[in-house]
């Protein structure tokens, strides 16, 4: 099997006196699409930011492909944040050039192909685009990298239902099959069909980690039904 693509041990993150993560242990293998699922405030975004080096753990460790989180791991992780961070004054083509210069694994042709399929012009400034279209551009940039691990924080929350299927297909068809994709979302019914495994997180603790097939076979429920039962929502 080799090294897991992602591993955290006894990971704790405190903000002032509040524990956002309470000593979690989690291992993710290569070649999976994983749903990181939990209510708002459960610790999903904190975990993703720790994995990307945007936060420092209070204690515990994060390893990616066997390496401690750092400059080397950032080369193999592609991250889609919950909120857009792109500069409004830039053209879409400018941002593609920026990503191409910044990331060795960026596939420019793939980015333009995806833009074309979504009918997004590359010579327009971001400020002229709707919020949903900006989010699509950001997802295209993230999925155009040949990364080993993708973290997508709420990738379909800001887009209309008609675009969700396209975005999920974009995710499935544009990542290396040996890579792992972690999708954090509360829209479970929409993404369940693409998931291999799920991780339930609540109040900074891992509640469950199972394959989708295991859940269906052992409980006779969909992931969405089990989630609603566990979290009473």
BAFI-3210 file (N, C-alpha, C; in Angstrom, 3 decimals, decimal comma, padded with zeros to 6 digits):
// residues 233
n [1|2|3|4|5|6|7|8|9|10|11|12|13|14|15|16|17|18|19|20|21|22|23|24|25|26|27|28|29|30|31|32|33|34|35|36|37|38|39|40|41|42|43|44|45|46|47|48|49|50|51|52|53|54|55|56|57|58|59|60|61|62|63|64|65|66|67|68|69|70|71|72|73|74|75|76|77|78|79|80|81|82|83|84|85|86|87|88|89|90|91|92|93|94|95|96|97|98|99|100|101|102|103|104|105|106|107|108|109|110|111|112|113|114|115|116|117|118|119|120|121|122|123|124|125|126|127|128|129|130|131|132|133|134|135|136|137|138|139|140|141|142|143|144|145|146|147|148|149|150|151|152|153|154|155|156|157|158|159|160|161|162|163|164|165|166|167|168|169|170|171|172|173|174|175|176|177|178|179|180|181|182|183|184|185|186|187|188|189|190|191|192|193|194|195|196|197|198|199|200|201|202|203|204|205|206|207|208|209|210|211|212|213|214|215|216|217|218|219|220|221|222|223|224|225|226|227|228|229|230|231|232|233]
n.u [000,821|002,015|002,853|000,180|-001,837|-002,679|-002,422|-003,244|-002,314|-003,412|-004,381|-004,733|-006,418|-006,662|-008,583|-008,136|-009,731|-011,240|-011,630|-011,198|-010,477|-010,190|-007,890|-007,740|-007,499|-006,739|-006,635|-006,084|-006,270|-004,602|-006,104|-008,886|-012,196|-013,301|-015,752|-015,884|-017,720|-020,028|-021,842|-022,192|-019,448|-018,188|-015,537|-014,481|-013,396|-011,268|-009,643|-008,963|-007,572|-005,376|-004,189|-003,302|-001,433|-002,216|-002,984|-001,484|-000,990|-002,136|-001,267|-000,020|000,245|000,512|000,709|001,583|001,605|003,549|005,258|006,055|003,739|004,437|006,630|007,336|005,135|003,134|003,475|002,228|-000,386|-003,598|-005,774|-009,037|-010,496|-013,169|-014,141|-013,933|-010,756|-009,617|-008,313|-010,346|-009,792|-008,283|-007,970|-009,453|-007,649|-005,245|-005,060|-004,844|-002,324|-000,812|-001,154|000,047|002,703|003,255|002,718|004,214|002,891|000,675|-001,821|-002,254|-003,701|-005,772|-007,154|-008,116|-009,725|-011,749|-012,842|-013,924|-015,889|-017,650|-018,483|-017,150|-015,612|-012,188|-010,985|-012,180|-012,704|-012,623|-014,369|-016,596|-017,999|-020,498|-021,061|-021,294|-020,077|-017,474|-016,725|-016,747|-014,596|-012,513|-012,590|-011,906|-009,242|-008,059|-008,549|-007,073|-004,529|-002,057|-002,265|-001,577|-003,233|-006,315|-008,085|-011,267|-013,246|-016,473|-017,341|-019,613|-021,450|-022,081|-023,245|-025,765|-028,276|-028,328|-025,744|-024,312|-024,061|-022,415|-020,109|-019,406|-018,906|-016,731|-014,870|-014,598|-013,667|-011,289|-009,117|-006,138|-006,203|-004,867|-004,751|-006,117|-009,232|-010,665|-013,739|-015,387|-018,539|-021,987|-024,002|-025,002|-026,600|-026,290|-023,649|-023,189|-023,207|-020,707|-018,850|-016,365|-015,583|-016,554|-016,187|-017,388|-017,603|-017,805|-018,143|-015,350|-014,413|-013,829|-016,498|-017,204|-015,816|-016,049|-016,526|-018,678|-020,075|-019,964|-021,572|-024,064|-024,501|-024,380|-026,174|-028,324|-028,985|-028,791|-025,915|-026,678|-029,085|-028,106|-026,427|-028,285|-029,613|-027,580|-026,838|-029,222|-030,674]
n.v [-001,225|001,223|004,557|006,239|008,801|010,901|011,740|012,222|012,641|012,545|015,193|018,482|021,570|024,718|027,640|030,456|029,621|027,642|024,405|023,481|021,237|018,055|016,316|014,496|011,474|010,386|008,640|008,623|006,874|006,465|007,283|007,703|009,137|011,195|012,051|014,675|015,193|017,053|019,015|022,658|024,369|022,140|021,484|020,949|022,826|023,839|021,542|021,151|023,516|023,202|021,009|022,217|023,974|026,502|027,019|026,479|023,535|023,143|021,024|017,691|015,990|016,426|014,593|014,298|012,182|010,824|012,816|015,538|018,225|020,961|022,981|021,151|019,398|021,087|021,279|019,101|019,187|020,357|023,021|024,102|026,826|027,765|030,303|032,635|033,741|035,125|037,860|040,516|042,353|041,070|039,360|036,258|034,772|035,886|034,914|032,199|032,179|033,008|030,837|028,880|029,710|029,508|026,927|023,896|021,633|022,442|022,249|023,824|023,505|021,800|023,508|025,518|023,922|023,146|025,645|026,294|024,304|025,113|027,446|029,844|032,865|033,584|036,027|037,900|040,109|039,160|040,589|041,037|038,742|036,455|035,412|032,616|031,831|032,755|031,005|028,639|029,115|029,180|026,530|025,199|026,042|024,800|022,073|021,763|021,238|018,673|017,165|015,264|015,159|016,544|019,138|020,168|022,659|022,993|022,887|023,042|024,696|027,354|027,386|027,014|024,391|023,126|023,390|021,857|019,078|019,185|020,258|018,270|016,194|017,365|017,292|014,502|013,636|014,910|014,380|012,720|009,228|007,956|009,792|011,466|012,836|015,122|016,115|018,612|019,217|020,235|019,478|016,722|014,802|015,600|015,010|012,405|010,306|010,315|009,588|007,534|006,951|008,031|010,506|011,312|014,187|015,891|018,507|018,752|016,145|012,877|011,037|008,870|006,712|005,338|003,190|004,055|001,908|000,078|001,417|001,375|-001,379|-002,282|-000,704|-000,284|002,180|005,362|007,536|010,141|009,722|008,343|010,300|012,297|010,915|010,458|013,072|014,241|015,946]
n.w [000,000|000,653|001,832|003,553|001,989|003,517|006,913|010,275|013,661|016,927|016,750|017,692|017,847|019,146|019,644|021,343|024,225|023,191|021,917|018,735|017,301|018,708|019,423|017,174|015,205|012,038|008,995|005,544|002,523|-000,695|-003,895|-003,535|-003,287|-000,896|001,443|003,663|006,274|008,201|010,656|010,547|012,012|012,986|012,675|010,208|008,278|009,764|010,012|007,304|006,751|008,469|007,231|004,963|005,817|006,565|009,070|012,272|014,181|017,573|019,060|018,297|015,051|011,457|008,517|005,100|002,437|003,861|004,666|006,906|007,258|005,154|003,076|001,047|000,999|000,192|-002,475|-003,536|-002,867|-003,633|-003,171|-002,533|-001,250|001,054|000,575|-002,144|-003,345|-005,341|-007,305|-008,199|-010,253|-012,113|-015,264|-016,375|-017,902|-017,034|-014,454|-014,913|-016,138|-013,947|-012,163|-013,723|-013,726|-011,035|-010,088|-010,728|-011,557|-012,960|-015,432|-018,222|-020,618|-019,852|-018,123|-019,891|-021,511|-019,699|-019,067|-021,560|-021,842|-019,914|-020,947|-020,280|-020,728|-021,378|-021,522|-019,936|-017,116|-013,665|-012,023|-013,531|-013,530|-012,242|-008,792|-008,617|-011,039|-010,656|-008,637|-010,050|-011,793|-009,948|-009,013|-011,381|-011,667|-009,452|-010,000|-012,253|-011,619|-011,368|-008,910|-005,867|-003,751|-003,125|-001,578|-001,162|-000,172|000,493|-002,379|-004,009|-002,899|-003,569|-006,058|-008,633|-008,649|-011,185|-012,112|-010,386|-010,929|-013,170|-012,054|-010,208|-012,009|-013,274|-011,213|-010,843|-013,352|-013,780|-012,167|-011,181|-011,077|-009,046|-007,113|-004,189|-003,318|-001,184|-000,128|001,441|002,733|003,254|001,699|001,254|-000,082|-002,700|-003,380|-002,756|-004,614|-005,824|-003,974|-002,376|000,252|003,588|006,131|009,202|011,143|014,237|016,535|016,692|016,754|015,391|014,286|012,763|010,311|007,265|004,374|001,630|000,585|002,740|004,614|003,342|003,143|005,835|007,259|005,636|004,777|003,011|002,734|003,288|004,711|006,973|008,014|008,728|010,714|012,623|013,274|013,807|012,048]
ca.u [000,000|002,840|002,425|-001,112|-001,667|-002,921|-002,494|-003,046|-002,248|-003,688|-004,354|-005,501|-006,347|-007,429|-008,700|-008,324|-009,982|-012,137|-010,970|-011,868|-010,182|-009,928|-007,007|-008,260|-006,638|-007,400|-005,754|-006,739|-005,448|-004,570|-007,059|-010,256|-012,942|-013,731|-016,598|-015,654|-019,096|-020,366|-022,587|-021,390|-018,728|-017,763|-014,083|-014,084|-012,509|-010,037|-008,820|-008,458|-006,555|-004,180|-003,573|-002,709|-000,429|-002,750|-003,023|-000,522|-001,663|-001,780|-000,433|-000,264|000,984|-000,112|001,646|001,037|002,503|004,641|006,081|005,407|003,181|005,435|006,797|007,334|003,784|002,278|003,660|001,406|-001,753|-004,344|-006,764|-010,115|-011,058|-014,621|-014,442|-013,052|-009,622|-009,028|-008,396|-011,404|-009,326|-007,547|-008,704|-009,351|-006,392|-004,138|-004,996|-004,299|-000,875|-000,249|-001,107|001,032|004,035|003,422|002,633|004,832|001,976|-000,541|-002,067|-002,935|-004,666|-006,930|-007,897|-008,859|-010,778|-012,858|-013,480|-014,690|-017,080|-018,583|-018,775|-016,588|-014,612|-010,922|-010,468|-012,998|-012,240|-013,418|-015,412|-017,785|-018,622|-021,338|-020,397|-021,231|-019,086|-016,153|-016,428|-016,404|-013,224|-011,593|-012,537|-011,138|-007,819|-007,634|-008,586|-006,117|-003,232|-001,882|-001,887|-001,791|-004,279|-007,141|-009,032|-012,283|-014,092|-017,788|-017,175|-020,874|-022,403|-022,463|-023,688|-027,138|-028,345|-028,031|-024,291|-023,664|-023,674|-021,251|-018,943|-019,017|-018,276|-015,421|-013,998|-014,338|-012,963|-010,071|-008,054|-005,358|-006,917|-004,105|-004,850|-007,270|-009,997|-011,465|-014,778|-016,116|-019,819|-023,200|-024,962|-024,568|-027,361|-025,785|-022,322|-023,056|-022,976|-019,310|-017,955|-015,946|-015,545|-017,010|-015,731|-018,288|-016,906|-018,714|-017,510|-013,909|-014,080|-014,264|-017,597|-017,332|-015,080|-016,443|-016,800|-020,099|-020,640|-020,154|-022,727|-025,296|-024,690|-024,578|-027,305|-029,432|-029,309|-027,869|-025,056|-027,489|-030,010|-027,331|-025,972|-029,426|-029,903|-026,507|-026,796|-030,597|-030,994]
ca.v [000,000|002,422|005,562|006,879|010,145|011,887|011,148|013,105|011,908|013,328|016,578|019,428|022,980|025,566|029,075|030,949|028,480|026,686|023,344|023,224|019,810|017,490|015,145|013,518|010,576|010,119|008,181|008,508|006,173|007,033|006,821|007,728|010,383|011,123|013,126|015,132|015,627|017,434|020,272|023,882|024,493|020,819|021,360|020,564|023,826|023,873|020,395|021,400|024,579|022,592|020,156|023,089|024,855|027,843|027,101|025,610|022,772|023,386|019,850|016,620|016,132|016,175|014,122|014,123|011,262|010,460|013,988|016,535|019,347|022,009|023,445|020,006|018,834|022,040|021,042|017,968|019,396|021,418|023,422|025,026|027,349|027,973|031,616|032,976|034,594|035,657|039,312|040,896|043,163|040,227|038,556|034,807|034,309|036,316|034,000|030,936|032,380|033,059|029,456|028,142|030,106|029,211|025,479|023,086|020,580|023,044|021,858|024,965|023,024|021,293|024,666|026,149|022,978|023,230|026,951|026,208|023,472|025,887|028,699|030,993|033,548|033,732|037,398|038,805|040,323|038,441|041,430|041,017|037,419|036,207|034,685|031,201|031,642|032,903|029,765|027,635|029,421|028,766|025,062|024,820|026,257|023,773|020,749|021,721|020,768|017,218|017,009|013,945|015,305|017,741|019,487|021,056|023,095|023,437|023,255|023,221|025,453|028,641|027,295|026,543|022,928|022,651|023,361|020,951|017,832|019,444|020,453|016,945|015,486|017,998|016,754|013,076|013,341|015,705|014,131|011,513|008,164|007,577|010,892|011,448|014,081|015,284|017,120|019,024|019,795|019,867|019,064|015,328|014,090|015,987|014,469|011,009|009,369|010,305|009,285|006,176|006,863|009,220|010,780|012,210|014,939|016,703|019,105|018,530|014,732|011,974|010,184|007,662|006,661|004,089|003,293|004,230|000,554|-000,473|002,084|000,890|-002,800|-002,544|000,028|-000,200|003,599|006,182|008,357|011,282|009,257|008,062|011,591|012,939|010,158|010,688|014,468|014,683|017,156]
ca.w [000,000|000,770|002,808|003,297|001,434|004,586|008,245|011,424|014,924|018,147|016,270|018,510|017,499|020,057|019,418|022,715|025,101|022,520|021,142|017,455|017,054|020,037|019,407|016,211|014,446|010,760|007,917|004,237|001,538|-002,046|-004,895|-003,012|-003,137|000,500|001,945|005,038|006,493|009,561|010,747|010,640|013,281|013,469|012,575|008,848|007,673|010,571|009,613|005,949|006,837|009,074|006,209|003,944|006,414|006,815|010,528|012,967|015,231|018,968|019,317|017,332|013,784|010,163|007,496|003,756|001,717|004,761|005,000|007,760|006,497|004,937|001,688|000,127|000,860|-000,519|-003,916|-003,998|-002,387|-004,311|-002,160|-002,880|-000,001|001,104|-000,013|-003,261|-002,958|-006,571|-007,452|-009,142|-011,380|-013,061|-016,254|-016,157|-018,525|-016,165|-013,300|-015,437|-016,286|-012,603|-011,661|-014,531|-013,244|-009,615|-009,826|-011,781|-012,007|-013,521|-016,823|-018,836|-021,622|-019,129|-017,607|-020,990|-021,927|-018,744|-019,274|-022,794|-021,603|-019,080|-021,664|-019,553|-021,551|-020,651|-021,620|-019,134|-015,741|-012,681|-011,423|-014,392|-013,423|-011,069|-007,699|-008,981|-012,110|-010,019|-007,920|-011,071|-012,236|-008,890|-009,029|-012,578|-011,366|-008,491|-010,624|-013,369|-011,118|-011,285|-007,504|-005,269|-002,742|-003,323|-000,525|-001,724|000,937|-000,011|-003,796|-004,756|-002,072|-004,129|-007,456|-008,777|-008,753|-012,538|-012,309|-009,425|-011,589|-014,015|-011,191|-009,702|-013,134|-013,449|-010,160|-011,087|-014,604|-013,942|-011,196|-011,349|-010,358|-007,859|-006,156|-003,284|-003,274|000,033|-000,363|002,637|002,321|003,985|000,672|001,148|-001,108|-004,024|-003,708|-002,303|-005,722|-006,283|-002,852|-002,008|001,716|004,298|007,496|009,934|012,196|015,034|017,722|016,707|016,939|014,325|014,760|011,936|009,046|006,606|002,941|001,314|000,439|004,091|005,223|002,707|003,460|007,265|007,833|004,690|004,592|002,242|003,588|003,709|005,759|008,181|008,537|009,395|011,927|013,591|013,696|014,104|011,283]
c.u [000,852|002,276|000,999|-000,882|-001,861|-003,053|-002,373|-003,146|-002,430|-003,705|-005,308|-005,310|-007,258|-007,438|-009,055|-008,548|-010,865|-011,325|-011,760|-011,651|-009,656|-009,105|-007,432|-007,144|-007,389|-006,351|-006,570|-005,782|-005,535|-005,709|-008,507|-010,874|-013,655|-014,608|-016,257|-016,922|-019,350|-021,138|-021,642|-020,709|-018,187|-016,253|-013,576|-013,058|-011,204|-009,101|-008,185|-007,366|-005,264|-003,441|-002,846|-001,698|-000,909|-002,947|-001,940|-001,266|-001,225|-000,904|-000,825|000,465|000,107|000,973|000,911|002,055|003,749|005,515|005,344|004,892|004,207|005,533|006,712|005,927|002,866|002,388|002,730|-000,046|-002,377|-005,579|-007,761|-010,732|-012,560|-015,004|-013,452|-011,958|-009,012|-009,245|-009,366|-010,901|-008,595|-008,493|-008,524|-008,029|-005,168|-003,950|-004,448|-002,787|-000,167|-000,105|-000,050|002,450|004,308|003,489|003,199|003,860|000,702|-000,643|-002,925|-004,009|-005,942|-007,800|-008,731|-009,971|-011,990|-013,592|-014,411|-015,991|-018,107|-018,952|-018,338|-015,485|-013,329|-010,412|-011,299|-012,422|-013,193|-014,568|-016,682|-018,554|-019,496|-020,547|-020,236|-020,184|-017,669|-015,755|-016,083|-014,971|-012,215|-011,460|-011,726|-009,641|-007,290|-007,549|-007,658|-004,706|-003,210|-001,409|-002,088|-002,925|-004,998|-008,050|-009,996|-013,276|-015,371|-017,739|-018,476|-021,874|-022,917|-023,003|-025,097|-027,156|-027,983|-026,532|-023,606|-023,197|-022,450|-019,992|-018,468|-018,364|-016,885|-014,422|-013,612|-013,425|-011,641|-009,063|-007,401|-005,982|-006,152|-004,134|-006,064|-007,910|-010,831|-012,441|-015,501|-017,413|-020,915|-024,287|-024,702|-025,300|-026,815|-024,476|-022,178|-022,666|-021,523|-018,345|-017,610|-016,066|-016,131|-016,383|-016,744|-017,491|-017,919|-017,991|-016,031|-013,482|-014,591|-015,313|-017,632|-016,432|-015,361|-016,524|-018,303|-020,777|-020,908|-021,388|-024,020|-025,583|-025,039|-025,817|-028,524|-029,854|-028,345|-026,990|-025,854|-028,439|-029,277|-026,863|-027,101|-029,777|-028,866|-026,566|-028,177|-030,961|-031,938]
c.v [001,271|003,367|006,033|008,293|011,211|011,170|012,249|012,276|012,872|014,830|017,452|020,833|023,759|026,996|029,684|029,727|027,415|025,684|023,088|021,787|019,211|016,198|014,083|012,710|010,205|009,716|008,036|007,868|006,853|006,471|006,813|009,112|010,291|012,319|013,425|015,865|015,937|018,735|021,473|023,944|023,182|020,618|021,022|021,529|023,949|022,748|020,630|022,472|024,072|021,745|020,978|024,077|026,271|028,093|026,186|024,833|023,224|022,240|018,759|016,878|015,824|015,707|013,928|013,337|010,946|011,613|014,906|017,687|020,478|022,356|022,281|019,452|019,780|021,886|019,949|018,062|020,565|021,733|024,422|025,543|027,587|029,287|031,929|033,948|035,292|037,164|039,705|041,624|042,335|039,569|037,072|034,287|034,712|035,335|032,643|031,049|032,396|031,639|028,643|028,446|029,593|027,710|024,686|022,070|021,136|022,730|022,944|024,519|022,529|022,453|025,306|025,239|023,083|024,560|026,908|025,426|024,195|027,233|029,932|031,592|033,764|035,172|038,407|038,942|039,632|039,271|041,460|039,694|037,323|035,429|033,207|030,929|031,810|031,613|028,637|027,846|028,924|027,243|024,562|024,948|025,135|022,406|020,648|021,386|019,241|016,883|015,557|013,963|016,628|017,925|020,521|021,405|023,715|023,822|023,518|024,096|026,703|028,578|026,713|025,028|022,384|022,519|022,342|019,668|018,046|019,562|019,116|016,115|016,034|017,435|015,317|012,864|014,078|015,513|012,803|010,404|007,650|008,658|010,684|012,829|014,082|016,426|017,376|019,680|019,458|019,420|017,592|014,593|014,382|015,300|012,978|010,058|009,313|009,813|007,800|005,972|008,135|009,277|011,736|012,870|015,828|017,216|018,753|017,101|013,917|011,020|008,841|007,806|005,319|004,304|003,441|002,871|-000,083|000,107|001,517|-000,565|-003,022|-001,861|000,044|001,226|004,236|006,954|009,537|010,886|008,988|009,348|012,276|012,234|010,459|012,103|015,073|015,963|016,845]
c.w [000,000|001,814|002,505|002,770|002,504|005,918|009,294|012,694|016,084|017,841|017,078|017,948|018,428|019,541|020,775|023,625|024,464|021,703|019,866|017,006|018,348|019,960|018,416|015,557|013,169|009,737|006,643|003,251|000,174|-002,899|-004,447|-003,166|-001,791|000,837|003,393|005,455|007,957|009,561|010,717|011,999|013,822|013,435|011,191|008,257|008,446|010,169|008,242|005,967|007,480|008,039|005,152|004,510|006,658|008,304|011,074|014,051|016,618|019,465|018,334|016,026|012,582|009,212|006,177|002,947|002,555|005,207|005,964|006,894|006,394|003,470|000,698|-000,072|000,100|-002,036|-004,435|-003,528|-003,137|-003,467|-002,709|-001,587|-000,110|000,443|-001,128|-002,812|-004,176|-006,669|-008,564|-010,380|-012,437|-014,069|-015,910|-016,725|-017,696|-015,006|-013,736|-015,600|-014,936|-012,034|-012,404|-014,071|-011,832|-009,327|-011,001|-012,375|-012,650|-015,008|-017,491|-019,835|-020,944|-018,629|-018,719|-021,521|-021,018|-018,866|-020,486|-022,577|-020,749|-019,709|-020,884|-020,422|-020,743|-020,653|-020,825|-017,727|-014,759|-012,149|-012,263|-014,259|-012,174|-010,015|-008,059|-010,043|-011,575|-009,303|-008,890|-011,571|-011,203|-008,841|-010,226|-012,317|-010,462|-009,159|-011,835|-012,909|-011,073|-009,872|-007,056|-004,256|-002,979|-002,105|-001,091|-000,623|000,380|-001,495|-004,541|-004,013|-002,768|-005,538|-007,528|-008,988|-010,128|-012,766|-011,407|-010,085|-012,457|-013,163|-010,628|-010,800|-013,419|-012,447|-010,483|-012,283|-014,750|-012,824|-011,498|-010,506|-009,139|-006,784|-005,248|-003,278|-001,996|-000,205|000,951|002,201|003,316|003,004|000,317|000,029|-002,503|-004,379|-003,413|-003,430|-006,179|-005,197|-002,756|-000,500|002,319|005,687|008,105|011,042|012,914|016,267|017,835|016,915|015,761|014,901|014,031|010,724|008,401|005,100|002,751|001,192|001,797|004,750|004,656|003,087|004,929|007,825|006,926|004,392|003,593|003,228|004,136|004,839|007,066|008,840|009,311|010,702|013,022|014,160|013,943|013,363|010,133]
res [x|x|x|x|x|x|x|x|x|x|x|x|x|x|x|x|x|x|x|x|x|x|x|x|x|x|x|x|x|x|x|x|x|x|x|x|x|x|x|x|x|x|x|x|x|x|x|x|x|x|x|x|x|x|x|x|x|x|x|x|x|x|x|x|x|x|x|x|x|x|x|x|x|x|x|x|x|x|x|x|x|x|x|x|x|x|x|x|x|x|x|x|x|x|x|x|x|x|x|x|x|x|x|x|x|x|x|x|x|x|x|x|x|x|x|x|x|x|x|x|x|x|x|x|x|x|x|x|x|x|x|x|x|x|x|x|x|x|x|x|x|x|x|x|x|x|x|x|x|x|x|x|x|x|x|x|x|x|x|x|x|x|x|x|x|x|x|x|x|x|x|x|x|x|x|x|x|x|x|x|x|x|x|x|x|x|x|x|x|x|x|x|x|x|x|x|x|x|x|x|x|x|x|x|x|x|x|x|x|x|x|x|x|x|x|x|x|x|x|x|x|x|x|x|x|x|x|x|x|x|x|x|x]
***
